[in-house]
Amino acid sequence: MATSIRLPSGVEDRLNHLASRTGRTKAYYLREMIERGIDEAEEYYLAAETSERVRKGEERIYSTDQIRADLGLDD
């Protein structure tokens, strides 16, 4: 999938420098950064969404005692 982004000139300069010094493409480094950062982005943004549902009472929550009992950890 082709995607276009605009980078601040300083960031683009750094990316160009990294690519030229290492012999890899800018696309390679952008893919690497996205792949490494997507987990963190999902965790942050999806957690915020879940927190909002909890705040609104739309998400069920469980106590530690309930979870331990359901999993049979206290037997």
Distance bins in CASP14 RR format, pairs under 12 A and 6 or more apart:
PFRMAT RR
TARGET T0000
AUTHOR 0000-0000-0000
RMODE 2
METHOD distances of the structure
MODEL  1
1 31 0 0 0 0 0 1 0 0 0 0 0
1 34 0 0 0 0 0 1 0 0 0 0 0
2 27 0 0 0 0 0 1 0 0 0 0 0
2 30 0 0 0 0 0 1 0 0 0 0 0
3 27 0 0 0 0 0 1 0 0 0 0 0
3 30 0 0 0 0 1 0 0 0 0 0 0
3 31 0 0 0 0 0 1 0 0 0 0 0
3 34 0 0 0 0 1 0 0 0 0 0 0
4 27 0 0 0 0 0 1 0 0 0 0 0
4 30 0 0 0 0 0 1 0 0 0 0 0
5 11 0 0 0 0 0 1 0 0 0 0 0
5 12 0 0 0 0 0 1 0 0 0 0 0
5 15 0 0 0 0 0 1 0 0 0 0 0
5 26 0 0 0 0 0 1 0 0 0 0 0
5 27 0 0 0 0 0 1 0 0 0 0 0
5 30 0 0 0 0 1 0 0 0 0 0 0
5 33 0 0 0 0 0 1 0 0 0 0 0
5 34 0 0 0 0 0 1 0 0 0 0 0
6 12 0 0 0 0 1 0 0 0 0 0 0
7 13 0 0 0 0 1 0 0 0 0 0 0
7 14 0 0 0 0 1 0 0 0 0 0 0
7 15 1 0 0 1 0 0 0 0 0 0 0
7 16 0 0 0 0 1 0 0 0 0 0 0
7 26 0 0 0 0 1 0 0 0 0 0 0
7 29 0 0 0 0 0 1 0 0 0 0 0
7 30 0 0 0 0 1 0 0 0 0 0 0
7 33 0 0 0 0 0 1 0 0 0 0 0
8 14 0 0 0 0 1 0 0 0 0 0 0
8 15 0 0 0 0 0 1 0 0 0 0 0
9 15 0 0 0 0 0 1 0 0 0 0 0
9 16 0 0 0 0 0 1 0 0 0 0 0
10 16 0 0 0 0 1 0 0 0 0 0 0
10 17 0 0 0 0 1 0 0 0 0 0 0
10 18 0 0 0 0 0 1 0 0 0 0 0
11 17 0 0 0 0 0 1 0 0 0 0 0
11 18 0 0 0 0 0 1 0 0 0 0 0
11 26 0 0 0 0 0 1 0 0 0 0 0
11 29 0 0 0 0 0 1 0 0 0 0 0
11 30 0 0 0 0 0 1 0 0 0 0 0
11 33 0 0 0 0 0 1 0 0 0 0 0
12 18 0 0 0 0 0 1 0 0 0 0 0
12 19 0 0 0 0 0 1 0 0 0 0 0
12 26 0 0 0 0 1 0 0 0 0 0 0
12 29 0 0 0 0 0 1 0 0 0 0 0
12 30 0 0 0 0 0 1 0 0 0 0 0
13 19 0 0 0 0 0 1 0 0 0 0 0
13 20 0 0 0 0 0 1 0 0 0 0 0
13 26 0 0 0 0 0 1 0 0 0 0 0
14 20 0 0 0 0 0 1 0 0 0 0 0
14 21 0 0 0 0 0 1 0 0 0 0 0
14 26 0 0 0 0 0 1 0 0 0 0 0
14 29 0 0 0 0 1 0 0 0 0 0 0
14 33 0 0 0 0 0 1 0 0 0 0 0
15 21 0 0 0 0 0 1 0 0 0 0 0
15 22 0 0 0 0 0 1 0 0 0 0 0
15 24 0 0 0 0 0 1 0 0 0 0 0
15 25 0 0 0 0 0 1 0 0 0 0 0
15 26 1 0 1 0 0 0 0 0 0 0 0
15 27 0 0 0 0 0 1 0 0 0 0 0
15 28 0 0 0 0 0 1 0 0 0 0 0
15 29 1 0 0 1 0 0 0 0 0 0 0
15 30 1 0 0 1 0 0 0 0 0 0 0
15 32 0 0 0 0 0 1 0 0 0 0 0
15 33 0 0 0 0 1 0 0 0 0 0 0
16 22 0 0 0 0 0 1 0 0 0 0 0
16 23 0 0 0 0 0 1 0 0 0 0 0
16 24 0 0 0 0 0 1 0 0 0 0 0
16 25 0 0 0 0 0 1 0 0 0 0 0
16 26 1 0 0 1 0 0 0 0 0 0 0
16 29 0 0 0 0 0 1 0 0 0 0 0
16 30 0 0 0 0 0 1 0 0 0 0 0
17 23 0 0 0 0 0 1 0 0 0 0 0
17 24 0 0 0 0 0 1 0 0 0 0 0
17 26 0 0 0 0 0 1 0 0 0 0 0
17 29 0 0 0 0 0 1 0 0 0 0 0
18 24 1 0 0 1 0 0 0 0 0 0 0
18 25 0 0 0 0 0 1 0 0 0 0 0
18 26 0 0 0 0 1 0 0 0 0 0 0
18 28 0 0 0 0 1 0 0 0 0 0 0
18 29 1 0 0 1 0 0 0 0 0 0 0
18 30 0 0 0 0 0 1 0 0 0 0 0
18 32 0 0 0 0 0 1 0 0 0 0 0
18 33 0 0 0 0 0 1 0 0 0 0 0
19 25 1 0 0 1 0 0 0 0 0 0 0
19 26 1 0 1 0 0 0 0 0 0 0 0
19 27 0 0 0 0 1 0 0 0 0 0 0
19 28 1 0 0 1 0 0 0 0 0 0 0
19 29 1 0 0 1 0 0 0 0 0 0 0
19 30 0 0 0 0 1 0 0 0 0 0 0
19 32 0 0 0 0 0 1 0 0 0 0 0
20 26 0 0 0 0 1 0 0 0 0 0 0
20 29 0 0 0 0 0 1 0 0 0 0 0
21 29 0 0 0 0 0 1 0 0 0 0 0
22 28 0 0 0 0 1 0 0 0 0 0 0
22 29 0 0 0 0 1 0 0 0 0 0 0
22 32 0 0 0 0 0 1 0 0 0 0 0
23 29 0 0 0 0 0 1 0 0 0 0 0
24 30 0 0 0 0 0 1 0 0 0 0 0
24 31 0 0 0 0 0 1 0 0 0 0 0
24 32 0 0 0 0 1 0 0 0 0 0 0
25 31 0 0 0 0 1 0 0 0 0 0 0
25 32 0 0 0 0 0 1 0 0 0 0 0
26 32 0 0 0 0 0 1 0 0 0 0 0
26 33 0 0 0 0 0 1 0 0 0 0 0
27 33 0 0 0 0 0 1 0 0 0 0 0
27 34 0 0 0 0 0 1 0 0 0 0 0
28 34 0 0 0 0 0 1 0 0 0 0 0
28 35 0 0 0 0 0 1 0 0 0 0 0
29 35 0 0 0 0 0 1 0 0 0 0 0
29 36 0 0 0 0 0 1 0 0 0 0 0
30 36 0 0 0 0 0 1 0 0 0 0 0
30 37 0 0 0 0 0 1 0 0 0 0 0
31 37 0 0 0 0 0 1 0 0 0 0 0
31 38 0 0 0 0 0 1 0 0 0 0 0
32 38 0 0 0 0 0 1 0 0 0 0 0
33 40 0 0 0 0 0 1 0 0 0 0 0
33 41 0 0 0 0 0 1 0 0 0 0 0
34 40 0 0 0 0 0 1 0 0 0 0 0
34 41 0 0 0 0 1 0 0 0 0 0 0
34 42 0 0 0 0 0 1 0 0 0 0 0
35 41 0 0 0 0 0 1 0 0 0 0 0
37 43 0 0 0 0 1 0 0 0 0 0 0
37 44 0 0 0 0 1 0 0 0 0 0 0
37 45 0 0 0 0 0 1 0 0 0 0 0
38 44 0 0 0 0 0 1 0 0 0 0 0
38 45 0 0 0 0 0 1 0 0 0 0 0
38 46 0 0 0 0 0 1 0 0 0 0 0
39 45 0 0 0 0 0 1 0 0 0 0 0
39 46 0 0 0 0 0 1 0 0 0 0 0
39 47 0 0 0 0 0 1 0 0 0 0 0
40 46 0 0 0 0 0 1 0 0 0 0 0
40 47 0 0 0 0 0 1 0 0 0 0 0
41 47 0 0 0 0 0 1 0 0 0 0 0
41 48 0 0 0 0 0 1 0 0 0 0 0
42 48 0 0 0 0 0 1 0 0 0 0 0
42 49 0 0 0 0 0 1 0 0 0 0 0
42 50 0 0 0 0 0 1 0 0 0 0 0
43 49 0 0 0 0 0 1 0 0 0 0 0
43 50 0 0 0 0 0 1 0 0 0 0 0
44 50 0 0 0 0 0 1 0 0 0 0 0
44 51 0 0 0 0 0 1 0 0 0 0 0
45 51 0 0 0 0 0 1 0 0 0 0 0
45 52 0 0 0 0 0 1 0 0 0 0 0
46 52 0 0 0 0 0 1 0 0 0 0 0
46 53 0 0 0 0 0 1 0 0 0 0 0
47 53 0 0 0 0 0 1 0 0 0 0 0
47 54 0 0 0 0 0 1 0 0 0 0 0
47 59 0 0 0 0 0 1 0 0 0 0 0
48 54 0 0 0 0 0 1 0 0 0 0 0
48 55 0 0 0 0 0 1 0 0 0 0 0
49 55 0 0 0 0 0 1 0 0 0 0 0
49 56 0 0 0 0 0 1 0 0 0 0 0
49 58 0 0 0 0 0 1 0 0 0 0 0
49 59 0 0 0 0 1 0 0 0 0 0 0
50 56 0 0 0 0 0 1 0 0 0 0 0
50 57 0 0 0 0 0 1 0 0 0 0 0
50 58 0 0 0 0 1 0 0 0 0 0 0
50 59 1 0 0 1 0 0 0 0 0 0 0
50 60 0 0 0 0 0 1 0 0 0 0 0
50 61 0 0 0 0 0 1 0 0 0 0 0
51 57 0 0 0 0 0 1 0 0 0 0 0
51 58 0 0 0 0 0 1 0 0 0 0 0
51 59 0 0 0 0 1 0 0 0 0 0 0
51 61 0 0 0 0 0 1 0 0 0 0 0
52 58 0 0 0 0 1 0 0 0 0 0 0
52 59 0 0 0 0 1 0 0 0 0 0 0
53 59 1 1 0 0 0 0 0 0 0 0 0
53 60 0 0 0 0 1 0 0 0 0 0 0
53 61 0 0 0 0 0 1 0 0 0 0 0
54 60 0 0 0 0 1 0 0 0 0 0 0
54 61 1 0 0 1 0 0 0 0 0 0 0
54 62 0 0 0 0 0 1 0 0 0 0 0
55 61 0 0 0 0 0 1 0 0 0 0 0
60 66 0 0 0 0 0 1 0 0 0 0 0
61 67 0 0 0 0 0 1 0 0 0 0 0
62 68 0 0 0 0 1 0 0 0 0 0 0
62 69 0 0 0 0 1 0 0 0 0 0 0
62 70 1 0 0 1 0 0 0 0 0 0 0
62 71 0 0 0 0 0 1 0 0 0 0 0
63 69 0 0 0 0 1 0 0 0 0 0 0
63 70 0 0 0 0 0 1 0 0 0 0 0
64 70 0 0 0 0 0 1 0 0 0 0 0
64 71 0 0 0 0 0 1 0 0 0 0 0
64 73 0 0 0 0 1 0 0 0 0 0 0
64 74 0 0 0 0 0 1 0 0 0 0 0
65 71 0 0 0 0 0 1 0 0 0 0 0
65 72 0 0 0 0 0 1 0 0 0 0 0
65 73 0 0 0 0 0 1 0 0 0 0 0
65 74 0 0 0 0 1 0 0 0 0 0 0
66 72 0 0 0 0 0 1 0 0 0 0 0
66 73 0 0 0 0 0 1 0 0 0 0 0
66 74 0 0 0 0 0 1 0 0 0 0 0
67 73 0 0 0 0 1 0 0 0 0 0 0
67 74 0 0 0 0 0 1 0 0 0 0 0
68 74 1 0 1 0 0 0 0 0 0 0 0
68 75 0 0 0 0 1 0 0 0 0 0 0
69 75 0 0 0 0 1 0 0 0 0 0 0
END
